[in-house]
Amino acid sequence: MVRVGNYNLNRIHGDDALTAYFSATEHFSKINFFSGIPSDKAQWQSQFPTLFFVFQRIFFIIFGESFLTMKLSLLPYILIISITLFLLTKIYIGGNTAIISVILYAFFSISLYYETLGLIFVSSTAVFILFFYLAIRYLSNFKTPLVLIGILCGACYLFYLTSYIALPVMLLIFFIKLVRVKKIIVIRDFLIVLLSFLVVLAPFLTYAYRFDNYFTSRTNQVSLLSGSWSSGKERIAKGEKPINIIKENAINTIKCFYIDDIGGGGGYDFAHQAIFEKTALFLFIIGCILVFVFSFRKVEYFLLFLVVFLSYLEMALSMPPIGYQRFILAFPFITIIMSLPFSLVISFNKTSHSLRCIVVVIMLGLYVINNQRYFLKSV
C-alpha cells in the first residue's frame, strides 16, 4: 500500500523502462534460456539471466503492458521481502517487533525510492532474504527443507549481482552449525544443499564457460580498481597505490550514510541525499550497538551485521560516485537492526505496558513522518 500510494508514473529512470521493454519483446522461445538478456548485447550496457524478464513477461501477459504495470510487477518481490522479513524478525526478536520491522521497511525512505521504480534490483533482495531465512532456520534448529536452501542460494546468482554474497554466507552458516553441534550429519546436510545449488547453476555456468560469461560483465565495468568505466586503472598507472584508492572510497562510502552530496551514482541518485534520514540513522546506530552486544550470546546477530557489511563492500569496491543500488539488498536487514531499540522498549518491564506502547507509537510515528518527508525530497 505504501509503495503504490507513492507511485508517480512520470518518475521513470530509464533502465526500468528498458528492462520492461526486453521482457515484453524478447523471443524467449527462440533464444537459449541460459543466455543473457538482452540477447542483442548492443541494446544495453549489461546482460542478466532470463528469470526476471520471464517472470515480468508473465506479469505483462496477465495485467497488460504499461508504465503502471512495469512498477506493479515488482510487488510480488516486495511481498516476498515483507513476509520473509516478518518471519525472520520473529525468529530473531519476536512477533510484536516483527510487525514493527515491516513498518520500518515500508517507510524506509531509500527503499521506498527504489521500489517505486521498476528496477531489477529488488528481485535479488527477495530471493536472498528468503534463502537467508531458511538458512537461519536451519542454524537455529528449526525443521528446514535443505534442497530449497540450495535452490534459493543458486537462484541468488540468477537475478542481480547484489545477491552474489549468498554462497559465502551459506558456507559460513554451515561452518557455524558444524562447530556448534559437532556432528557429521551437518556435512551430509551441506552436501545436499551444495548439490542443489550446483544443479540450479550448472546449465547457466556451462553456457557462461562455453559461450559468454555475462555474469561478470557488470563487475568488469564498475570495479573500483580494474573496471573499464573506472578511473582506478589510470590512477594506478600514474603511480597511486591501490590501497589508497580503496581507503578513499571506503571512507566516502561510510560518509554517504549520513552526509548529503557524496553518494548517488548511475542515475539512481536519491537526489544525492545521505542514505539515512536522521531518525533512521539514530535507530540504526543504537541497533548496531545492540547487535554487537547480542552477537556474543547468539551468533545469528553477527550474521545480520555481516550481510549489511558485505553489501557495504559492494558499494565501497565499486567506482564512484557511490551507487546506492548496490546496497539495496541490505535494506530489510537494516530494518531488523533498527527494530531492536523498539524491542528494548517493549521488554522494559519496570514500566507500565501503556507507557511502553505510547513510547513505541511516538518513536514509530516520528520515523514514519520523517522518512516519508525524506523520500519526497528525493523525487
SEVEX-289393 format. One record per residue (C-alpha): x, y, z; residue number from 1; residue in one letter. Coordinates in steps of 0.05 Angstrom, whole numbers, padded with zeros to 5 digits. Example, Ala and Ser with C-alpha at 12.3 -4.5 7.8 and 13.67 -1.06 7.14 Angstrom:
+--------+--------+--------+-----+---+
:   east :  north :     up :   k : r :
+--------+--------+--------+-----+---+
:  00246 : -00090 :  00156 :   1 : A :
:  00273 : -00021 :  00143 :   2 : S :
+--------+--------+--------+-----+---+
# end
This chain:
+--------+--------+--------+-----+---+
:   east :  north :     up :   k : r :
+--------+--------+--------+-----+---+
:  00000 :  00000 :  00000 :   1 : M :
:  00057 :  00048 :  00017 :   2 : V :
:  00093 :  00032 : -00048 :   3 : R :
:  00031 :  00040 : -00092 :   4 : V :
:  00010 :  00103 : -00054 :   5 : G :
:  00076 :  00135 : -00072 :   6 : N :
:  00077 :  00117 : -00146 :   7 : Y :
:  00089 :  00173 : -00195 :   8 : N :
:  00081 :  00148 : -00266 :   9 : L :
:  00123 :  00206 : -00291 :  10 : N :
:  00182 :  00184 : -00249 :  11 : R :
:  00219 :  00134 : -00292 :  12 : I :
:  00294 :  00121 : -00290 :  13 : H :
:  00303 :  00092 : -00360 :  14 : G :
:  00333 :  00026 : -00340 :  15 : D :
:  00266 :  00004 : -00313 :  16 : D :
:  00233 :  00020 : -00379 :  17 : A :
:  00288 : -00017 : -00416 :  18 : L :
:  00283 : -00080 : -00374 :  19 : T :
:  00207 : -00078 : -00384 :  20 : A :
:  00218 : -00070 : -00459 :  21 : Y :
:  00264 : -00130 : -00461 :  22 : F :
:  00214 : -00171 : -00420 :  23 : S :
:  00158 : -00152 : -00468 :  24 : A :
:  00195 : -00161 : -00534 :  25 : T :
:  00247 : -00217 : -00526 :  26 : E :
:  00230 : -00281 : -00563 :  27 : H :
:  00244 : -00328 : -00506 :  28 : F :
:  00224 : -00389 : -00548 :  29 : S :
:  00279 : -00373 : -00598 :  30 : K :
:  00338 : -00358 : -00551 :  31 : I :
:  00378 : -00402 : -00505 :  32 : N :
:  00344 : -00398 : -00436 :  33 : F :
:  00412 : -00399 : -00402 :  34 : F :
:  00439 : -00340 : -00441 :  35 : S :
:  00437 : -00267 : -00421 :  36 : G :
:  00383 : -00215 : -00433 :  37 : I :
:  00380 : -00174 : -00477 :  38 : P :
:  00400 : -00225 : -00529 :  39 : S :
:  00429 : -00168 : -00571 :  40 : D :
:  00486 : -00141 : -00529 :  41 : K :
:  00486 : -00075 : -00565 :  42 : A :
:  00418 : -00057 : -00536 :  43 : Q :
:  00442 : -00046 : -00464 :  44 : W :
:  00504 : -00038 : -00422 :  45 : Q :
:  00500 : -00107 : -00390 :  46 : S :
:  00465 : -00174 : -00394 :  47 : Q :
:  00428 : -00211 : -00339 :  48 : F :
:  00398 : -00281 : -00332 :  49 : P :
:  00330 : -00293 : -00361 :  50 : T :
:  00289 : -00306 : -00298 :  51 : L :
:  00270 : -00235 : -00280 :  52 : F :
:  00250 : -00220 : -00352 :  53 : F :
:  00209 : -00284 : -00359 :  54 : V :
:  00171 : -00270 : -00295 :  55 : F :
:  00158 : -00198 : -00316 :  56 : Q :
:  00133 : -00222 : -00384 :  57 : R :
:  00083 : -00268 : -00348 :  58 : I :
:  00060 : -00208 : -00307 :  59 : F :
:  00051 : -00167 : -00370 :  60 : F :
:  00011 : -00222 : -00404 :  61 : I :
: -00037 : -00223 : -00345 :  62 : I :
: -00042 : -00148 : -00330 :  63 : F :
: -00020 : -00114 : -00394 :  64 : G :
:  00039 : -00071 : -00413 :  65 : E :
:  00043 :  00000 : -00386 :  66 : S :
:  00086 :  00043 : -00340 :  67 : F :
:  00039 :  00026 : -00283 :  68 : L :
:  00045 : -00050 : -00293 :  69 : T :
:  00121 : -00041 : -00300 :  70 : M :
:  00121 : -00015 : -00229 :  71 : K :
:  00068 : -00063 : -00204 :  72 : L :
:  00109 : -00122 : -00230 :  73 : S :
:  00156 : -00111 : -00170 :  74 : L :
:  00101 : -00121 : -00119 :  75 : L :
:  00108 : -00197 : -00116 :  76 : P :
:  00181 : -00188 : -00097 :  77 : Y :
:  00164 : -00134 : -00046 :  78 : I :
:  00111 : -00180 : -00017 :  79 : L :
:  00162 : -00237 : -00010 :  80 : I :
:  00210 : -00189 :  00024 :  81 : I :
:  00157 : -00163 :  00072 :  82 : S :
:  00131 : -00232 :  00092 :  83 : I :
:  00200 : -00262 :  00100 :  84 : T :
:  00224 : -00201 :  00138 :  85 : L :
:  00167 : -00212 :  00187 :  86 : F :
:  00184 : -00286 :  00195 :  87 : L :
:  00258 : -00272 :  00202 :  88 : L :
:  00249 : -00218 :  00254 :  89 : T :
:  00202 : -00264 :  00291 :  90 : K :
:  00259 : -00315 :  00297 :  91 : I :
:  00308 : -00262 :  00320 :  92 : Y :
:  00265 : -00220 :  00366 :  93 : I :
:  00191 : -00237 :  00369 :  94 : G :
:  00123 : -00225 :  00338 :  95 : G :
:  00109 : -00154 :  00362 :  96 : N :
:  00176 : -00129 :  00338 :  97 : T :
:  00167 : -00167 :  00273 :  98 : A :
:  00107 : -00123 :  00257 :  99 : I :
:  00148 : -00061 :  00273 : 100 : I :
:  00205 : -00084 :  00227 : 101 : S :
:  00156 : -00090 :  00168 : 102 : V :
:  00131 : -00019 :  00182 : 103 : I :
:  00202 :  00006 :  00186 : 104 : L :
:  00217 : -00027 :  00119 : 105 : Y :
:  00154 :  00001 :  00087 : 106 : A :
:  00174 :  00072 :  00102 : 107 : F :
:  00250 :  00067 :  00099 : 108 : F :
:  00259 :  00126 :  00052 : 109 : S :
:  00314 :  00100 :  00006 : 110 : I :
:  00279 :  00032 : -00001 : 111 : S :
:  00215 :  00069 : -00018 : 112 : L :
:  00255 :  00109 : -00070 : 113 : Y :
:  00280 :  00047 : -00107 : 114 : Y :
:  00217 :  00005 : -00100 : 115 : E :
:  00171 :  00057 : -00131 : 116 : T :
:  00211 :  00050 : -00196 : 117 : L :
:  00210 : -00015 : -00236 : 118 : G :
:  00282 : -00037 : -00229 : 119 : L :
:  00311 : -00107 : -00227 : 120 : I :
:  00349 : -00097 : -00161 : 121 : F :
:  00291 : -00115 : -00114 : 122 : V :
:  00285 : -00185 : -00144 : 123 : S :
:  00354 : -00204 : -00117 : 124 : S :
:  00335 : -00178 : -00048 : 125 : T :
:  00273 : -00221 : -00048 : 126 : A :
:  00309 : -00285 : -00067 : 127 : V :
:  00367 : -00272 : -00018 : 128 : F :
:  00325 : -00257 :  00043 : 129 : I :
:  00284 : -00320 :  00030 : 130 : L :
:  00348 : -00360 :  00025 : 131 : F :
:  00376 : -00327 :  00088 : 132 : F :
:  00312 : -00340 :  00127 : 133 : Y :
:  00314 : -00415 :  00112 : 134 : L :
:  00388 : -00418 :  00127 : 135 : A :
:  00377 : -00384 :  00195 : 136 : I :
:  00320 : -00433 :  00209 : 137 : R :
:  00369 : -00489 :  00197 : 138 : Y :
:  00422 : -00457 :  00241 : 139 : L :
:  00371 : -00446 :  00296 : 140 : S :
:  00349 : -00520 :  00295 : 141 : N :
:  00282 : -00510 :  00260 : 142 : F :
:  00260 : -00562 :  00210 : 143 : K :
:  00282 : -00536 :  00143 : 144 : T :
:  00280 : -00564 :  00071 : 145 : P :
:  00354 : -00570 :  00054 : 146 : L :
:  00342 : -00576 : -00021 : 147 : V :
:  00304 : -00510 : -00021 : 148 : L :
:  00362 : -00475 :  00014 : 149 : I :
:  00408 : -00497 : -00042 : 150 : G :
:  00359 : -00478 : -00097 : 151 : I :
:  00349 : -00409 : -00068 : 152 : L :
:  00424 : -00399 : -00058 : 153 : C :
:  00434 : -00416 : -00132 : 154 : G :
:  00376 : -00370 : -00152 : 155 : A :
:  00413 : -00313 : -00118 : 156 : C :
:  00461 : -00314 : -00178 : 157 : Y :
:  00404 : -00311 : -00229 : 158 : L :
:  00378 : -00241 : -00217 : 159 : F :
:  00421 : -00180 : -00199 : 160 : Y :
:  00492 : -00184 : -00173 : 161 : L :
:  00477 : -00155 : -00103 : 162 : T :
:  00458 : -00225 : -00081 : 163 : S :
:  00524 : -00256 : -00103 : 164 : Y :
:  00543 : -00256 : -00029 : 165 : I :
:  00497 : -00316 : -00018 : 166 : A :
:  00549 : -00371 : -00026 : 167 : L :
:  00600 : -00345 :  00025 : 168 : P :
:  00542 : -00332 :  00073 : 169 : V :
:  00518 : -00404 :  00064 : 170 : M :
:  00588 : -00432 :  00074 : 171 : L :
:  00596 : -00392 :  00139 : 172 : L :
:  00528 : -00414 :  00165 : 173 : I :
:  00544 : -00487 :  00155 : 174 : F :
:  00613 : -00478 :  00187 : 175 : F :
:  00580 : -00446 :  00248 : 176 : I :
:  00529 : -00503 :  00251 : 177 : K :
:  00585 : -00555 :  00248 : 178 : L :
:  00624 : -00520 :  00303 : 179 : V :
:  00560 : -00513 :  00345 : 180 : R :
:  00534 : -00585 :  00342 : 181 : V :
:  00598 : -00623 :  00323 : 182 : K :
:  00560 : -00677 :  00286 : 183 : K :
:  00577 : -00710 :  00219 : 184 : I :
:  00504 : -00700 :  00197 : 185 : I :
:  00519 : -00627 :  00184 : 186 : V :
:  00568 : -00647 :  00129 : 187 : I :
:  00515 : -00691 :  00098 : 188 : R :
:  00465 : -00633 :  00101 : 189 : D :
:  00517 : -00587 :  00069 : 190 : F :
:  00529 : -00635 :  00012 : 191 : L :
:  00454 : -00638 : -00002 : 192 : I :
:  00450 : -00562 : -00003 : 193 : V :
:  00512 : -00556 : -00046 : 194 : L :
:  00486 : -00607 : -00096 : 195 : L :
:  00420 : -00569 : -00102 : 196 : S :
:  00459 : -00504 : -00111 : 197 : F :
:  00500 : -00535 : -00167 : 198 : L :
:  00440 : -00566 : -00202 : 199 : V :
:  00408 : -00498 : -00207 : 200 : V :
:  00470 : -00462 : -00232 : 201 : L :
:  00504 : -00516 : -00274 : 202 : A :
:  00470 : -00502 : -00341 : 203 : P :
:  00479 : -00427 : -00333 : 204 : F :
:  00553 : -00435 : -00314 : 205 : L :
:  00563 : -00484 : -00371 : 206 : T :
:  00535 : -00433 : -00421 : 207 : Y :
:  00578 : -00378 : -00389 : 208 : A :
:  00641 : -00422 : -00395 : 209 : Y :
:  00629 : -00446 : -00466 : 210 : R :
:  00598 : -00385 : -00498 : 211 : F :
:  00592 : -00320 : -00460 : 212 : D :
:  00606 : -00304 : -00387 : 213 : N :
:  00555 : -00248 : -00377 : 214 : Y :
:  00554 : -00259 : -00301 : 215 : F :
:  00617 : -00217 : -00291 : 216 : T :
:  00604 : -00166 : -00346 : 217 : S :
:  00576 : -00113 : -00298 : 218 : R :
:  00632 : -00124 : -00248 : 219 : T :
:  00684 : -00116 : -00304 : 220 : N :
:  00654 : -00047 : -00318 : 221 : Q :
:  00646 : -00017 : -00248 : 222 : V :
:  00701 : -00050 : -00206 : 223 : S :
:  00738 :  00005 : -00168 : 224 : L :
:  00809 : -00017 : -00187 : 225 : L :
:  00800 : -00053 : -00253 : 226 : S :
:  00733 : -00034 : -00283 : 227 : G :
:  00732 : -00009 : -00354 : 228 : S :
:  00689 :  00051 : -00332 : 229 : W :
:  00731 :  00066 : -00270 : 230 : S :
:  00788 :  00116 : -00265 : 231 : S :
:  00823 :  00068 : -00217 : 232 : G :
:  00867 :  00036 : -00271 : 233 : K :
:  00891 :  00104 : -00295 : 234 : E :
:  00906 :  00126 : -00223 : 235 : R :
:  00946 :  00062 : -00211 : 236 : I :
:  00983 :  00071 : -00277 : 237 : A :
:  01004 :  00140 : -00254 : 238 : K :
:  01035 :  00111 : -00191 : 239 : G :
:  00979 :  00116 : -00140 : 240 : E :
:  00975 :  00057 : -00091 : 241 : K :
:  00913 :  00014 : -00098 : 242 : P :
:  00904 :  00012 : -00022 : 243 : I :
:  00897 :  00088 : -00021 : 244 : N :
:  00843 :  00087 : -00074 : 245 : I :
:  00805 :  00033 : -00035 : 246 : I :
:  00813 :  00071 :  00031 : 247 : K :
:  00787 :  00136 :  00000 : 248 : E :
:  00726 :  00103 : -00030 : 249 : N :
:  00712 :  00063 :  00033 : 250 : A :
:  00713 :  00126 :  00076 : 251 : I :
:  00668 :  00164 :  00027 : 252 : N :
:  00620 :  00104 :  00027 : 253 : T :
:  00614 :  00109 :  00103 : 254 : I :
:  00605 :  00185 :  00099 : 255 : K :
:  00548 :  00177 :  00049 : 256 : C :
:  00508 :  00142 :  00104 : 257 : F :
:  00498 :  00209 :  00139 : 258 : Y :
:  00525 :  00265 :  00094 : 259 : I :
:  00490 :  00292 :  00032 : 260 : D :
:  00522 :  00304 : -00037 : 261 : D :
:  00572 :  00247 : -00033 : 262 : I :
:  00535 :  00186 : -00058 : 263 : G :
:  00486 :  00170 : -00113 : 264 : G :
:  00511 :  00142 : -00179 : 265 : G :
:  00482 :  00111 : -00241 : 266 : G :
:  00423 :  00158 : -00244 : 267 : G :
:  00391 :  00124 : -00183 : 268 : Y :
:  00418 :  00181 : -00142 : 269 : D :
:  00365 :  00191 : -00087 : 270 : F :
:  00375 :  00266 : -00101 : 271 : A :
:  00446 :  00255 : -00074 : 272 : H :
:  00419 :  00254 : -00003 : 273 : Q :
:  00451 :  00212 :  00052 : 274 : A :
:  00426 :  00141 :  00056 : 275 : I :
:  00396 :  00150 :  00125 : 276 : F :
:  00346 :  00202 :  00148 : 277 : E :
:  00367 :  00225 :  00218 : 278 : K :
:  00313 :  00186 :  00256 : 279 : T :
:  00331 :  00123 :  00217 : 280 : A :
:  00406 :  00136 :  00229 : 281 : L :
:  00394 :  00142 :  00304 : 282 : F :
:  00355 :  00077 :  00306 : 283 : L :
:  00408 :  00042 :  00263 : 284 : F :
:  00466 :  00064 :  00308 : 285 : I :
:  00430 :  00042 :  00371 : 286 : I :
:  00411 : -00023 :  00336 : 287 : G :
:  00483 : -00036 :  00315 : 288 : C :
:  00506 : -00028 :  00387 : 289 : I :
:  00454 : -00079 :  00408 : 290 : L :
:  00473 : -00126 :  00352 : 291 : V :
:  00545 : -00123 :  00376 : 292 : F :
:  00525 : -00139 :  00447 : 293 : V :
:  00476 : -00195 :  00427 : 294 : F :
:  00527 : -00226 :  00380 : 295 : S :
:  00567 : -00251 :  00440 : 296 : F :
:  00506 : -00292 :  00462 : 297 : R :
:  00478 : -00311 :  00394 : 298 : K :
:  00520 : -00313 :  00330 : 299 : V :
:  00457 : -00304 :  00287 : 300 : E :
:  00460 : -00230 :  00304 : 301 : Y :
:  00530 : -00225 :  00276 : 302 : F :
:  00504 : -00254 :  00211 : 303 : L :
:  00455 : -00196 :  00206 : 304 : L :
:  00511 : -00147 :  00210 : 305 : F :
:  00553 : -00188 :  00162 : 306 : L :
:  00500 : -00182 :  00107 : 307 : V :
:  00499 : -00106 :  00116 : 308 : V :
:  00575 : -00103 :  00116 : 309 : F :
:  00582 : -00146 :  00053 : 310 : L :
:  00531 : -00101 :  00018 : 311 : S :
:  00572 : -00041 :  00041 : 312 : Y :
:  00633 : -00072 :  00009 : 313 : L :
:  00596 : -00077 : -00057 : 314 : E :
:  00589 : -00002 : -00056 : 315 : M :
:  00659 :  00012 : -00029 : 316 : A :
:  00694 : -00032 : -00081 : 317 : L :
:  00655 : -00002 : -00140 : 318 : S :
:  00673 :  00061 : -00178 : 319 : M :
:  00649 :  00128 : -00153 : 320 : P :
:  00602 :  00163 : -00149 : 321 : P :
:  00577 :  00113 : -00098 : 322 : I :
:  00519 :  00073 : -00125 : 323 : G :
:  00465 :  00064 : -00073 : 324 : Y :
:  00433 :  00010 : -00116 : 325 : Q :
:  00490 : -00037 : -00096 : 326 : R :
:  00467 : -00030 : -00023 : 327 : F :
:  00394 : -00047 : -00035 : 328 : I :
:  00400 : -00119 : -00011 : 329 : L :
:  00417 : -00094 :  00059 : 330 : A :
:  00353 : -00053 :  00068 : 331 : F :
:  00308 : -00105 :  00101 : 332 : P :
:  00366 : -00128 :  00145 : 333 : F :
:  00378 : -00056 :  00166 : 334 : I :
:  00305 : -00051 :  00187 : 335 : T :
:  00314 : -00113 :  00231 : 336 : I :
:  00372 : -00077 :  00264 : 337 : I :
:  00331 : -00013 :  00271 : 338 : M :
:  00275 : -00052 :  00304 : 339 : S :
:  00320 : -00074 :  00362 : 340 : L :
:  00312 : -00008 :  00401 : 341 : P :
:  00236 : -00018 :  00397 : 342 : F :
:  00245 : -00088 :  00424 : 343 : S :
:  00285 : -00059 :  00482 : 344 : L :
:  00229 : -00011 :  00499 : 345 : V :
:  00176 : -00066 :  00494 : 346 : I :
:  00216 : -00112 :  00540 : 347 : S :
:  00227 : -00059 :  00594 : 348 : F :
:  00181 : -00090 :  00645 : 349 : N :
:  00195 : -00040 :  00701 : 350 : K :
:  00147 :  00010 :  00668 : 351 : T :
:  00073 :  00002 :  00653 : 352 : S :
:  00050 : -00032 :  00589 : 353 : H :
:  00011 :  00030 :  00568 : 354 : S :
:  00072 :  00075 :  00575 : 355 : L :
:  00114 :  00028 :  00534 : 356 : R :
:  00061 :  00027 :  00479 : 357 : C :
:  00058 :  00103 :  00478 : 358 : I :
:  00134 :  00108 :  00472 : 359 : V :
:  00135 :  00057 :  00415 : 360 : V :
:  00078 :  00093 :  00378 : 361 : V :
:  00113 :  00160 :  00385 : 362 : I :
:  00180 :  00132 :  00361 : 363 : M :
:  00147 :  00097 :  00303 : 364 : L :
:  00105 :  00158 :  00285 : 365 : G :
:  00167 :  00203 :  00283 : 366 : L :
:  00203 :  00152 :  00240 : 367 : Y :
:  00145 :  00145 :  00190 : 368 : V :
:  00133 :  00220 :  00183 : 369 : I :
:  00207 :  00238 :  00176 : 370 : N :
:  00223 :  00183 :  00127 : 371 : N :
:  00162 :  00198 :  00084 : 372 : Q :
:  00185 :  00271 :  00080 : 373 : R :
:  00256 :  00250 :  00065 : 374 : Y :
:  00232 :  00205 :  00008 : 375 : F :
:  00190 :  00262 : -00022 : 376 : L :
:  00253 :  00305 : -00023 : 377 : K :
:  00287 :  00254 : -00068 : 378 : S :
:  00235 :  00252 : -00123 : 379 : V :
+--------+--------+--------+-----+---+
# end
